[in-house]
Amino acid sequence: MSGTEPFVRDDVKALLVMLEQMGGPPMEQVPLDEGRAGYIAMGALVEADPRDLAVIKDLTCPGPAGDIPLRLYDARENREPGPVIMFYHGGGFVIGNLESHHALCTEIAAEMDLPVVAVDYRLAPEAPFPAAPDDCEAATRWVASGPDELGRKPTGLIPMGDSAGGNLTIVTANALAANPADVPVVMQVPIYPVASEVTSDQSHADFAEGFLLTASTMAWFHEQYRGAEDDVRNFPMLEESPARVPTVLCTAGLDPLRDSGRKYAAKLIGLGTDVTYLEFHGNIHGFTNLRKAIPSAQKDTHDLIAAMKNMMERHYS
């Protein structure tokens, strides 16, 4: 750890102590199906309950390798044309699905009062890079086309996601800036994204162990995903002409990915993009899915949503 010891919130510390006492092998040391099941099971212990919504509906859309499962969330049964949030889940491109981020998607739909479409993209190692960005782009273009099955008429797109999904948020927004969909991207919301190669970052060194997401797990995710090191769809920091759309980007102060998110926000600000950057001091990677175990993370999540509302009001009121 460089310099003084970092600030750790009391509720974060309590969760980290509990997880240490529970023990068990790290994800990279168990069979893949067990790791995926364990991720879902842990969510039942640490995540807030889902919100009640008027619409929670499973759909599919055409993809490059077959149908892509989607889930539509909406606080309203019927809605006038407007923006649609596209949500891409985290999990290192290896774990996670519609269930792992179900509660969070209900929270976003309820608080933003906008439709949310979650994308169940293909996972590595069965489907390595670029399967995930291919699926996310295809699903987002399908939603933009306003298909009858959606029951909503999008006027704009808001890519949003956490961790690996934060990467996919940026990558999808960049793809649609280069080759527009039927409606424009009006905002992007990367949550503690991996935007660059991180092993040389100070945050990677400082928080490699003991803060939930470890350096060894990240290395294992990277090996499974097999992203090309020089490809902008793997590391969007390499993109010379990124999407210059209003951006709300957040990081966690105790996250090995913190500096990657900081650097991407700085890159966009340097290009003149309107960016709201939030760093949640004393919190850890994954906090948006830990809102029962870390009560302060619920406020952090609502602060993020408030920043999204503010950005939308500034540009689209």
C-alpha positions, -999 to +999 in steps of 0.1 A: +000+000+000+014+034-010+015+062+015-010+061+044-036+034+049-068+041+029-101+051+044-125+022+046-161+028+056-173+009+087-200-010+067-175-019+040-150-031+066-177-053+082-185-070+049-148-075+042-143-091+076-174-113+071-161-125+037-127-133+052-142-153+080-164-172+055-132-183+037-135-206+007-114-207-024-112-177-048-134-178-079-104-187-102-098-219-082-132-235-085-149-250-116-165-224-138-201-235-132-196-234-095-181-199-097-210-187-117-235-203-093-217-189-063-218-154-078-256-156-080-259-172-046-238-145-030-261-119-045-290-132-024-270-125+007-256-091+000-279-074-026-309-053-019-343-067-027-357-059-062-382-031-066-417-038-078-423-026-113-453-025-137-433-043-164-406-070-161-405-089-193-381-113-209-374-109-246-349-120-273-334-102-302-313-114-332-276-116-326-245-125-345-245-161-331-282-166-324-309-150-303-297-128-274-318-129-242-329-095-229-351-083-200-372-052-201-379-032-170-403-003-167-421+014-138-449+023-162-472-001-181-473+023-210-450+051-220-446+079-244-415+078-268-383+087-249-348+075-240-341+038-232-313+027-208-293-003-221-277-022-192-247-045-196-239-065-165-205-069-149-187-101-140-153-100-158-170-111-191-171-146-175-198-146-148-230-128-144-263-128-162-298-113-161-304-126-126-271-113-111-281-077-118-319-080-116-323-060-084-300-032-096-319-030-129-352-026-110-337+001-089-325+020-120-358+017-138-377+028-107-355+058-098-348+070-134-384+065-145-371+052-178-373+018-195-342-004-189-332-032-212-307-056-198-285-077-222-275-113-215-245-113-238-224-144-244-197-151-218-161-162-220-144-187-222-171-204-242-175-172-263-143-151-259-137-115-272-153-100-293-185-119-286-196-097-257-192-063-276-207-079-307-238-090-287-242-057-269-239-036-301-265-059-318-289-057-290-286-019-287-292-015-324-322-037-322-337-016-294-329+016-313-350+003-342-381+004-319-393-032-326-429-040-318-419-066-292-403-039-271-436-020-268-415+012-264-404+038-290-369+049-282-358+084-290-323+080-276-300+054-260-283+054-226-256+027-225-249+018-188-231-010-170-208-020-143-172-033-144-170-054-175-203-039-184-187-005-179-162-014-206-191-026-228-209+007-222-180+027-235-173+003-264-210+003-275-212+041-273-181+044-294-194+019-319-226+038-323-208+071-326-187+057-355-217+040-372-250+055-358-280+035-349-316+045-357-316+068-326-286+085-310-267+078-279-277+106-255-256+097-225-233+069-213-229+057-177-198+035-171-197+022-135-162+014-123-153+004-158-122-014-171-111+010-198-074+003-202-047-022-193-045-019-155-016-039-142+007-009-141-019+013-123-012+023-087-047+013-077-041-022-090-011-024-067-027-008-037-059-029-038-047-062-052-058-082-022-084-077+006-109-055-011-132-081-028-120-079-064-084-092-064-056-090-089-055-127-093-092-129-102-088-100-126-059-119-143-081-150-146-109-130-162-085-115-186-072-150-196-107-163-202-118-132-222-087-132-245-092-096-256-067-083-282-043-060-264-043-035-293-080-035-300-101-004-290-130-027-282-109-044-255-092-013-242-113+018-252-086+041-238-069+034-272-097+049-292-086+082-307-121+094-315-144+082-287-180+091-284-183+126-271-216+122-255-226+134-220-210+110-196-216+100-160-187+079-148-181+066-113-153+047-095-149+032-061-120+045-040-108+010-029-110-006-063-080-020-083-099-006-114-102+029-099-074+044-119-086+030-152-119+048-147-102+080-136-080+080-167-110+075-191-129+103-175-099+126-178-095+116-215-131+126-222-128+158-202-097+166-222-117+163-254-143+187-242-170+162-233-194+170-205-184+145-178-197+141-143-171+120-124-179+105-091-155+086-069-171+069-039-145+073-012-141+043+011-161+019-010-152-012-030-157-026-065-191-040-070-209-018-045-240-014-067-247-051-061-239-050-024-265-026-012-279-049+016-245-057+030-232-021+025-261+002+034-240+033+024-238+018-011-275+025-016-269+062-011-239+060-035-262+043-061-288+070-057-261+097-060-251+081-093-287+081-104-291+118-093-261+127-115-277+109-144-309+129-139-289+161-136-271+154-169-303+146-187-319+178-174-289+199-185-289+185-221-324+173-229-349+191-207 
